[in-house]
């Protein structure tokens, strides 16, 4: 998250575009990170809930994110303990597809699992 002490709700502030994943600084060129030249990357996030079985989350991570059982278990535990976890980082199209696949599959199995994407 942000490394500098900044007002949390400052909006439209030129200094507000650093360190926050949800910035809308589209036209701002103030970032000096060299890796921003490639197409935007998006994190696919799983959100914790009290109903979706852990085994189901592990299954989703293995099927849709090609993780092995150990990796999937670690991510699932992270989601369980922290409330949210990253499944992977992809281009927007791939991230959006994976979110939709996960949500559709969870609904078919009648689990309330939430999956979302966020700019990396």
C-alpha positions in Angstrom: 0.0 0.0 0.0 1.0 3.6 0.2 4.4 4.3 1.7 3.8 7.9 2.5 1.4 9.4 5.0 -1.3 10.8 2.8 -4.9 11.8 3.4 -6.9 8.7 2.7 -9.8 10.5 1.0 -7.9 13.1 -1.0 -9.2 13.2 -4.5 -8.1 15.0 -7.6 -4.8 15.6 -5.8 -1.7 15.2 -8.0 0.2 13.5 -5.2 -2.5 11.0 -4.7 -1.4 8.8 -7.6 1.4 7.1 -5.8 1.2 3.7 -4.1 -2.6 3.3 -4.4 -3.8 0.4 -6.6 -7.1 2.1 -7.3 -5.9 5.4 -8.6 -7.5 6.9 -11.7 -4.4 8.9 -12.7 -4.8 8.0 -16.3 -3.3 11.2 -17.8 -0.7 11.6 -15.1 2.9 11.0 -16.1 4.3 11.4 -12.6 5.1 7.7 -12.0 8.7 6.8 -12.4 8.5 3.1 -12.2 10.2 1.7 -15.3 8.0 -1.4 -15.6 4.8 0.6 -16.6 5.7 0.5 -20.3 4.0 -2.9 -20.9 0.2 -3.2 -21.1 -1.6 -2.7 -17.8 -1.6 -5.8 -15.6 -4.5 -6.7 -13.3 -4.5 -8.8 -10.2 -7.3 -11.3 -9.8 -8.4 -11.4 -6.2 -10.4 -13.9 -4.2 -12.4 -12.5 -1.3 -13.0 -14.5 1.9 -16.5 -15.5 3.0 -17.8 -17.7 5.8 -19.6 -20.2 3.5 -17.4 -21.3 0.6 -15.5 -24.5 1.6 -11.7 -24.3 1.6 -11.5 -27.4 -0.6 -13.6 -25.6 -3.2 -11.3 -22.6 -3.2 -8.2 -24.9 -3.6 -10.0 -26.6 -6.5 -10.7 -23.2 -8.2 -7.0 -22.2 -7.8 -5.8 -25.4 -9.3 -8.3 -25.5 -12.2 -8.4 -21.8 -13.2 -4.9 -20.6 -12.1 -2.9 -23.8 -12.8 -1.5 -23.9 -9.2 -0.4 -27.1 -7.6 -2.0 -28.2 -4.4 0.6 -26.6 -2.1 0.4 -23.2 -3.9 -3.4 -23.3 -4.0 -3.5 -24.2 -0.3 -1.2 -21.3 0.6 -3.3 -18.8 -1.4 -6.5 -20.2 0.1 -5.2 -19.9 3.7 -4.0 -16.3 2.9 -7.5 -15.4 1.7 -9.0 -17.1 4.7 -6.8 -15.2 7.2 -6.4 -11.8 5.5 -9.8 -11.6 3.8 -8.4 -11.3 0.3 -5.7 -12.9 -1.8 -4.1 -12.6 -5.2 -4.6 -15.6 -7.6 -2.4 -14.2 -10.3 -1.6 -11.2 -12.4 -2.8 -11.0 -16.0 -3.7 -8.7 -18.9 -7.1 -7.1 -18.5 -8.8 -9.5 -20.9 -7.4 -12.6 -19.3 -8.1 -11.3 -15.7 -11.7 -10.5 -16.7 -12.2 -13.9 -18.2 -10.8 -15.7 -15.1 -13.0 -13.6 -12.8 -16.1 -14.5 -14.9 -15.1 -18.2 -15.0 -14.6 -18.4 -11.2 -17.8 -16.5 -10.5 -19.8 -18.7 -12.9 -18.4 -21.9 -11.5 -18.9 -20.8 -7.9 -22.6 -19.9 -8.7 -23.1 -23.3 -10.4 -21.9 -25.0 -7.2 -24.0 -22.6 -5.2 -21.1 -21.0 -3.3 -21.1 -17.2 -2.6 -17.4 -16.9 -3.5 -16.5 -13.4 -4.8 -13.7 -12.9 -7.3 -12.7 -9.5 -8.6 -9.9 -7.7 -10.4 -7.8 -4.7 -9.6 -5.0 -2.9 -11.4 -1.6 -4.3 -10.4 
